[in-house]
Amino acid sequence: MSAVTPEDTAALARLLRSGRIAHLGTLRQGAPLVSMTLYLAAPDFSAFHVHVSRLAWHTQDMATDPRVALSVAESDDRRTDPFTLARVTVRGEAEPLAHDEALKTAWLARFPAQAVNFELADFSFWRIVPRDARFVAGFGRIRNLSAAALAAAARA
């Protein structure tokens, strides 16, 4: 497998910074569960944040088993070959966070309609700390990335 090109590195950074919707994979009673969620990447890609309800299955799952995957993909633009859409799956560990006013401010700047969730006692932030990632820049352009390589993409 060849090295990540500067163009692919830039595409990865754009995808993770511009995306707002991800699919969160957790383990529920020993079986995979995938849920749509909103996310906010740390500027250096050292973490990906979700703001979730403790009533949600995926939150209960993270509390039981912190191993998760977060998948982000380009939106389907109806191109002839959807396998050419860029996508990345970040595997990592989820951990609950204490109240963080700076994170709340950044979250609301990105998702202003979500302000109501901060009035509900069951919502809290979780941080997903990357272990590694699998980036598909397009058909046949597949790269396995360490957490360090993911962080390097944030600096590129």
CYANA upper distance limits for C-alpha pairs under 8 A (distance plus 0.5 A):
  1 MET  CA    143 ARG  CA      7.82
  2 SER  CA    143 ARG  CA      8.47
  3 ALA  CA    143 ARG  CA      8.28
  4 VAL  CA      8 ASP  CA      6.69
  4 VAL  CA      9 THR  CA      6.92
  4 VAL  CA    143 ARG  CA      7.28
  5 THR  CA      9 THR  CA      6.66
  6 PRO  CA     10 ALA  CA      6.64
  6 PRO  CA    156 ALA  CA      8.42
  7 GLU  CA     11 ALA  CA      6.68
  8 ASP  CA     12 LEU  CA      6.60
  8 ASP  CA    137 ALA  CA      6.67
  9 THR  CA     13 ALA  CA      6.82
  9 THR  CA    153 ALA  CA      5.94
  9 THR  CA    156 ALA  CA      7.58
 10 ALA  CA     14 ARG  CA      6.64
 10 ALA  CA    153 ALA  CA      7.55
 10 ALA  CA    156 ALA  CA      7.33
 11 ALA  CA     15 LEU  CA      6.56
 11 ALA  CA     86 ALA  CA      8.44
 11 ALA  CA    137 ALA  CA      7.76
 12 LEU  CA     16 LEU  CA      6.76
 12 LEU  CA     86 ALA  CA      8.46
 12 LEU  CA     88 VAL  CA      8.20
 12 LEU  CA    135 PHE  CA      7.92
 12 LEU  CA    137 ALA  CA      7.97
 12 LEU  CA    153 ALA  CA      7.60
 13 ALA  CA     17 ARG  CA      6.54
 13 ALA  CA    153 ALA  CA      6.49
 13 ALA  CA    154 ALA  CA      6.34
 14 ARG  CA     18 SER  CA      6.26
 15 LEU  CA     19 GLY  CA      6.21
 15 LEU  CA     72 VAL  CA      8.09
 15 LEU  CA     73 ALA  CA      7.86
 15 LEU  CA     74 GLU  CA      7.44
 15 LEU  CA     86 ALA  CA      8.21
 15 LEU  CA     87 ARG  CA      8.22
 16 LEU  CA     41 ALA  CA      7.32
 16 LEU  CA     72 VAL  CA      7.69
 17 ARG  CA     40 LEU  CA      8.46
 17 ARG  CA     41 ALA  CA      7.15
 19 GLY  CA     72 VAL  CA      7.50
 19 GLY  CA     73 ALA  CA      8.23
 19 GLY  CA     74 GLU  CA      8.17
 20 ARG  CA     38 LEU  CA      6.07
 20 ARG  CA     39 TYR  CA      6.22
 20 ARG  CA     40 LEU  CA      7.46
 21 ILE  CA     36 MET  CA      7.43
 21 ILE  CA     37 THR  CA      6.34
 21 ILE  CA     38 LEU  CA      5.19
 21 ILE  CA     39 TYR  CA      6.76
 21 ILE  CA     72 VAL  CA      7.36
 22 ALA  CA     36 MET  CA      6.31
 22 ALA  CA     37 THR  CA      5.93
 22 ALA  CA     38 LEU  CA      6.49
 22 ALA  CA     39 TYR  CA      7.02
 22 ALA  CA     70 LEU  CA      6.77
 22 ALA  CA     71 SER  CA      5.86
 22 ALA  CA     72 VAL  CA      5.29
 22 ALA  CA     73 ALA  CA      8.03
 23 HIS  CA     34 VAL  CA      6.64
 23 HIS  CA     35 SER  CA      5.87
 23 HIS  CA     36 MET  CA      4.97
 23 HIS  CA     37 THR  CA      6.47
 23 HIS  CA     70 LEU  CA      6.15
 23 HIS  CA     71 SER  CA      5.53
 23 HIS  CA     72 VAL  CA      7.15
 24 LEU  CA     34 VAL  CA      5.87
 24 LEU  CA     35 SER  CA      5.70
 24 LEU  CA     36 MET  CA      6.68
 24 LEU  CA     37 THR  CA      7.05
 24 LEU  CA     58 HIS  CA      8.15
 24 LEU  CA     68 VAL  CA      7.53
 24 LEU  CA     69 ALA  CA      6.29
 24 LEU  CA     70 LEU  CA      5.12
 24 LEU  CA     71 SER  CA      6.96
 25 GLY  CA     32 PRO  CA      7.16
 25 GLY  CA     33 LEU  CA      6.06
 25 GLY  CA     34 VAL  CA      4.84
 25 GLY  CA     35 SER  CA      7.08
 25 GLY  CA     58 HIS  CA      8.27
 25 GLY  CA     68 VAL  CA      5.98
 25 GLY  CA     69 ALA  CA      5.34
 25 GLY  CA     70 LEU  CA      6.69
 25 GLY  CA     71 SER  CA      8.42
 26 THR  CA     32 PRO  CA      6.35
 26 THR  CA     33 LEU  CA      5.80
 26 THR  CA     34 VAL  CA      6.92
 26 THR  CA     58 HIS  CA      6.61
 26 THR  CA     61 ASP  CA      6.63
 26 THR  CA     62 MET  CA      7.18
 26 THR  CA     65 ASP  CA      8.39
 26 THR  CA     67 ARG  CA      7.36
 26 THR  CA     68 VAL  CA      5.50
 26 THR  CA     69 ALA  CA      7.32
 27 LEU  CA     31 ALA  CA      5.86
 27 LEU  CA     32 PRO  CA      5.22
 27 LEU  CA     33 LEU  CA      6.42
 27 LEU  CA     61 ASP  CA      6.58
 27 LEU  CA     62 MET  CA      8.36
 27 LEU  CA     65 ASP  CA      7.43
 27 LEU  CA     67 ARG  CA      8.15
 27 LEU  CA     68 VAL  CA      8.01
 28 ARG  CA     32 PRO  CA      6.55
 28 ARG  CA     33 LEU  CA      6.65
 28 ARG  CA     57 TRP  CA      8.24
 28 ARG  CA     58 HIS  CA      8.30
 28 ARG  CA     61 ASP  CA      6.16
 33 LEU  CA     58 HIS  CA      7.93
 34 VAL  CA     58 HIS  CA      8.37
 35 SER  CA     58 HIS  CA      7.52
 37 THR  CA     50 VAL  CA      7.74
 38 LEU  CA     50 VAL  CA      6.72
 38 LEU  CA     51 HIS  CA      7.97
 39 TYR  CA     48 PHE  CA      6.99
 39 TYR  CA     49 HIS  CA      5.93
 39 TYR  CA     50 VAL  CA      5.40
 39 TYR  CA     51 HIS  CA      8.09
 40 LEU  CA     48 PHE  CA      6.16
 40 LEU  CA     49 HIS  CA      5.56
 40 LEU  CA     50 VAL  CA      7.18
 40 LEU  CA    107 TRP  CA      7.44
 41 ALA  CA     45 PHE  CA      6.37
 41 ALA  CA     47 ALA  CA      6.65
 41 ALA  CA     48 PHE  CA      4.88
 41 ALA  CA     49 HIS  CA      6.70
 42 ALA  CA     46 SER  CA      6.63
 42 ALA  CA     47 ALA  CA      5.81
 42 ALA  CA     48 PHE  CA      6.41
 42 ALA  CA     49 HIS  CA      7.99
 43 PRO  CA    154 ALA  CA      7.41
 44 ASP  CA    151 ALA  CA      6.14
 44 ASP  CA    154 ALA  CA      5.68
 44 ASP  CA    155 ARG  CA      7.45
 45 PHE  CA    150 LEU  CA      7.07
 45 PHE  CA    151 ALA  CA      5.84
 45 PHE  CA    154 ALA  CA      6.59
 46 SER  CA    129 VAL  CA      6.76
 46 SER  CA    130 PRO  CA      7.12
 46 SER  CA    147 ALA  CA      8.05
 46 SER  CA    151 ALA  CA      6.80
 47 ALA  CA    127 ARG  CA      6.57
 47 ALA  CA    128 ILE  CA      5.88
 47 ALA  CA    129 VAL  CA      5.21
 47 ALA  CA    130 PRO  CA      6.87
 48 PHE  CA    127 ARG  CA      6.26
 48 PHE  CA    128 ILE  CA      5.54
 48 PHE  CA    129 VAL  CA      7.21
 48 PHE  CA    130 PRO  CA      8.39
 49 HIS  CA    125 PHE  CA      7.16
 49 HIS  CA    126 TRP  CA      6.22
 49 HIS  CA    127 ARG  CA      5.17
 49 HIS  CA    128 ILE  CA      6.65
 50 VAL  CA    125 PHE  CA      6.18
 50 VAL  CA    126 TRP  CA      5.91
 50 VAL  CA    127 ARG  CA      7.14
 50 VAL  CA    128 ILE  CA      8.44
 51 HIS  CA    123 PHE  CA      6.96
 51 HIS  CA    124 SER  CA      5.90
 51 HIS  CA    125 PHE  CA      4.88
 51 HIS  CA    126 TRP  CA      6.83
 52 VAL  CA     56 ALA  CA      7.77
 52 VAL  CA     59 THR  CA      7.07
 52 VAL  CA    123 PHE  CA      5.71
 52 VAL  CA    124 SER  CA      6.19
 52 VAL  CA    125 PHE  CA      6.95
 52 VAL  CA    126 TRP  CA      8.00
 53 SER  CA     59 THR  CA      7.07
 53 SER  CA    122 ASP  CA      5.66
 53 SER  CA    123 PHE  CA      4.71
 53 SER  CA    124 SER  CA      7.02
 54 ARG  CA     59 THR  CA      5.86
 54 ARG  CA     60 GLN  CA      6.70
 54 ARG  CA    122 ASP  CA      5.93
 54 ARG  CA    123 PHE  CA      6.82
 54 ARG  CA    124 SER  CA      8.17
 55 LEU  CA     59 THR  CA      7.63
 55 LEU  CA     60 GLN  CA      7.64
 55 LEU  CA    122 ASP  CA      7.56
 56 ALA  CA     60 GLN  CA      6.95
 57 TRP  CA     61 ASP  CA      6.54
 58 HIS  CA     62 MET  CA      6.68
 59 THR  CA     63 ALA  CA      6.81
 60 GLN  CA     64 THR  CA      6.93
 61 ASP  CA     65 ASP  CA      6.41
 61 ASP  CA     66 PRO  CA      7.96
 62 MET  CA     66 PRO  CA      5.08
 62 MET  CA     67 ARG  CA      7.59
 62 MET  CA     68 VAL  CA      7.85
 62 MET  CA     94 ALA  CA      6.79
 62 MET  CA     95 GLU  CA      8.12
 63 ALA  CA     95 GLU  CA      8.36
 66 PRO  CA     93 GLU  CA      5.55
 66 PRO  CA     94 ALA  CA      5.29
 66 PRO  CA     95 GLU  CA      7.25
 67 ARG  CA     91 ARG  CA      8.02
 67 ARG  CA     92 GLY  CA      6.40
 67 ARG  CA     93 GLU  CA      5.28
 67 ARG  CA     94 ALA  CA      6.97
 68 VAL  CA     91 ARG  CA      6.38
 68 VAL  CA     92 GLY  CA      6.07
 68 VAL  CA     93 GLU  CA      6.45
 68 VAL  CA     94 ALA  CA      7.12
 68 VAL  CA    128 ILE  CA      8.29
 69 ALA  CA     89 THR  CA      6.90
 69 ALA  CA     90 VAL  CA      5.97
 69 ALA  CA     91 ARG  CA      4.85
 69 ALA  CA     92 GLY  CA      6.75
 70 LEU  CA     89 THR  CA      6.01
 70 LEU  CA     90 VAL  CA      5.65
 70 LEU  CA     91 ARG  CA      7.00
 71 SER  CA     87 ARG  CA      7.77
 71 SER  CA     88 VAL  CA      6.19
 71 SER  CA     89 THR  CA      4.69
 71 SER  CA     90 VAL  CA      6.81
 72 VAL  CA     87 ARG  CA      6.12
 72 VAL  CA     88 VAL  CA      5.95
 72 VAL  CA     89 THR  CA      6.92
 73 ALA  CA     85 LEU  CA      7.68
 73 ALA  CA     86 ALA  CA      6.41
 73 ALA  CA     87 ARG  CA      4.57
 73 ALA  CA     88 VAL  CA      6.93
 74 GLU  CA     85 LEU  CA      6.29
 74 GLU  CA     86 ALA  CA      6.07
 74 GLU  CA     87 ARG  CA      6.74
 75 SER  CA     85 LEU  CA      8.25
 76 ASP  CA     82 PRO  CA      7.45
 76 ASP  CA     85 LEU  CA      7.89
 78 ARG  CA     82 PRO  CA      7.74
 83 PHE  CA    138 GLY  CA      6.96
 83 PHE  CA    139 PHE  CA      6.10
 84 THR  CA    137 ALA  CA      7.87
 84 THR  CA    138 GLY  CA      4.54
 84 THR  CA    139 PHE  CA      5.35
 85 LEU  CA    137 ALA  CA      7.60
 85 LEU  CA    138 GLY  CA      6.05
 85 LEU  CA    139 PHE  CA      8.31
 86 ALA  CA    135 PHE  CA      8.15
 86 ALA  CA    136 VAL  CA      6.05
 86 ALA  CA    137 ALA  CA      5.03
 86 ALA  CA    138 GLY  CA      5.83
 87 ARG  CA    135 PHE  CA      6.49
 87 ARG  CA    136 VAL  CA      5.80
 87 ARG  CA    137 ALA  CA      7.08
 87 ARG  CA    138 GLY  CA      8.49
 88 VAL  CA    133 ALA  CA      7.28
 88 VAL  CA    134 ARG  CA      6.09
 88 VAL  CA    135 PHE  CA      4.82
 88 VAL  CA    136 VAL  CA      6.61
 89 THR  CA    133 ALA  CA      5.98
 89 THR  CA    134 ARG  CA      5.84
 89 THR  CA    135 PHE  CA      7.10
 90 VAL  CA    130 PRO  CA      6.66
 90 VAL  CA    131 ARG  CA      7.93
 90 VAL  CA    132 ASP  CA      6.49
 90 VAL  CA    133 ALA  CA      4.78
 90 VAL  CA    134 ARG  CA      7.13
 91 ARG  CA    130 PRO  CA      6.22
 91 ARG  CA    131 ARG  CA      6.07
 91 ARG  CA    132 ASP  CA      6.00
 91 ARG  CA    133 ALA  CA      6.40
 92 GLY  CA    128 ILE  CA      6.51
 92 GLY  CA    129 VAL  CA      5.79
 92 GLY  CA    130 PRO  CA      4.74
 92 GLY  CA    131 ARG  CA      5.08
 92 GLY  CA    132 ASP  CA      7.37
 93 GLU  CA    128 ILE  CA      5.92
 93 GLU  CA    129 VAL  CA      5.85
 93 GLU  CA    130 PRO  CA      7.23
 93 GLU  CA    131 ARG  CA      7.82
 94 ALA  CA    126 TRP  CA      6.87
 94 ALA  CA    127 ARG  CA      6.00
 94 ALA  CA    128 ILE  CA      4.81
 94 ALA  CA    129 VAL  CA      6.90
 95 GLU  CA    126 TRP  CA      5.92
 95 GLU  CA    127 ARG  CA      5.83
 95 GLU  CA    128 ILE  CA      7.01
 96 PRO  CA    124 SER  CA      7.95
 96 PRO  CA    125 PHE  CA      6.66
 96 PRO  CA    126 TRP  CA      4.80
 96 PRO  CA    127 ARG  CA      6.81
 97 LEU  CA    124 SER  CA      7.77
 97 LEU  CA    125 PHE  CA      6.00
 97 LEU  CA    126 TRP  CA      5.91
 97 LEU  CA    127 ARG  CA      7.18
 98 ALA  CA    124 SER  CA      8.50
 98 ALA  CA    125 PHE  CA      8.03
 99 HIS  CA    124 SER  CA      8.27
 99 HIS  CA    125 PHE  CA      8.16
100 ASP  CA    104 LYS  CA      6.73
101 GLU  CA    105 THR  CA      6.64
102 ALA  CA    106 ALA  CA      6.77
103 LEU  CA    107 TRP  CA      6.48
104 LYS  CA    108 LEU  CA      6.62
105 THR  CA    109 ALA  CA      6.70
106 ALA  CA    110 ARG  CA      6.92
107 TRP  CA    111 PHE  CA      6.36
107 TRP  CA    112 PRO  CA      8.21
108 LEU  CA    112 PRO  CA      5.09
108 LEU  CA    113 ALA  CA      8.16
108 LEU  CA    114 GLN  CA      7.25
108 LEU  CA    115 ALA  CA      6.97
111 PHE  CA    115 ALA  CA      8.26
114 GLN  CA    118 PHE  CA      8.04
115 ALA  CA    119 GLU  CA      7.88
116 VAL  CA    120 LEU  CA      7.66
117 ASN  CA    123 PHE  CA      6.91
118 PHE  CA    123 PHE  CA      7.24
130 PRO  CA    147 ALA  CA      6.17
131 ARG  CA    146 SER  CA      7.20
131 ARG  CA    147 ALA  CA      5.88
132 ASP  CA    144 ASN  CA      8.02
132 ASP  CA    145 LEU  CA      6.12
132 ASP  CA    146 SER  CA      4.93
132 ASP  CA    147 ALA  CA      5.38
132 ASP  CA    150 LEU  CA      8.14
133 ALA  CA    144 ASN  CA      6.45
133 ALA  CA    145 LEU  CA      5.48
133 ALA  CA    146 SER  CA      6.85
133 ALA  CA    147 ALA  CA      7.65
133 ALA  CA    150 LEU  CA      7.81
134 ARG  CA    142 ILE  CA      7.73
134 ARG  CA    143 ARG  CA      6.33
134 ARG  CA    144 ASN  CA      5.10
134 ARG  CA    145 LEU  CA      6.51
135 PHE  CA    142 ILE  CA      6.24
135 PHE  CA    143 ARG  CA      5.66
135 PHE  CA    144 ASN  CA      6.85
135 PHE  CA    145 LEU  CA      7.83
136 VAL  CA    140 GLY  CA      8.17
136 VAL  CA    141 ARG  CA      6.16
136 VAL  CA    142 ILE  CA      4.91
136 VAL  CA    143 ARG  CA      6.86
137 ALA  CA    141 ARG  CA      5.77
137 ALA  CA    142 ILE  CA      6.83
138 GLY  CA    142 ILE  CA      7.89
145 LEU  CA    149 ALA  CA      5.98
145 LEU  CA    150 LEU  CA      6.67
146 SER  CA    150 LEU  CA      6.75
147 ALA  CA    151 ALA  CA      6.73
148 ALA  CA    152 ALA  CA      6.67
149 ALA  CA    153 ALA  CA      6.84
150 LEU  CA    154 ALA  CA      7.28
151 ALA  CA    155 ARG  CA      7.27
152 ALA  CA    156 ALA  CA      6.85
